């Protein structure tokens, strides 16, 4: 019996297990491009924080 990967509710409809999407953004792209504060803002709001928003949250 062959198992076919169907994705999960966490990573959406992608068939590539190397990709994980968070709020419609590839997690690999987010790592290294966002600060910790920026990542938390992205998780909560679904968009990237402006520099002034990040400074306010710091």
Secondary structure, 3 states (H helix, E strand, C coil): CCCCCCCECCCECCCCCCCCEECCEEHHHHCCCCCHHHHHHHHHHCCCCCHHHHHHHC
